[in-house]
Amino acid sequence: MATSADSAALLATGQLAYQQAAVPPQLGHVNNAAKAAKVAKDFEAFFLGQMLQPMFQDIPTDGPMGGGSAEQTWRSMLVDEMGKSMAKAGGIGLADQVRRQMLQTQEAQAK
């Protein structure tokens, strides 16, 4: 039988995993257009996930079909995955703008 200490440990583990997963992509120097496109897409996915978080944070998780504390623990990861899915499906056009700006900035610095 799970104890409250076990539940607390599981909650802490889930929060740590989310904190590690919710690190924005690094926008450092890229050496080719394909890498720039990937970094820009990752940035857009992160941005979309962060924009979706407030929409879901106040939805109650209780009730006969609610997931309770487990749902609260993993909801943020689900929302991040929604952001990734949206970016993969075409996103909102942010990745193209970020990629273009990264390449322009690097070209200007190379001169």
C-alpha positions, 0 to 999 in steps of 0.5 A: 500500500502506498504511503503519503511519503511514497506519494510525496516522493513520486510528486517530487520525482515528477516535478524534477522531471518536468523542470528538467524537460522544460528547459528552453532550447539553446540558441547558440551558434549553428553550423548548418541550416538543418540544425538552425531549423531544428533549434528554431522548431524546438524553440517554437515547441517550448514557446507554445508549451509555455503559452498553453500552461496557464490555460490548464493550471486552474482546471480541477482534477477532482471528481469521479473521473479526475486524475487527482494528484497524479494528473496535477503532477503530469499535466505540465508534461502533457501540455509541453507535449501538446506544444511539441505536437503543435510545432511539429504540425506547422506551429504558428510560424514562429520557427521560421522567423527564429530560424531566419533571424538566427541565420541573419545574425550569424551572417552579420557576425561573420562579416 
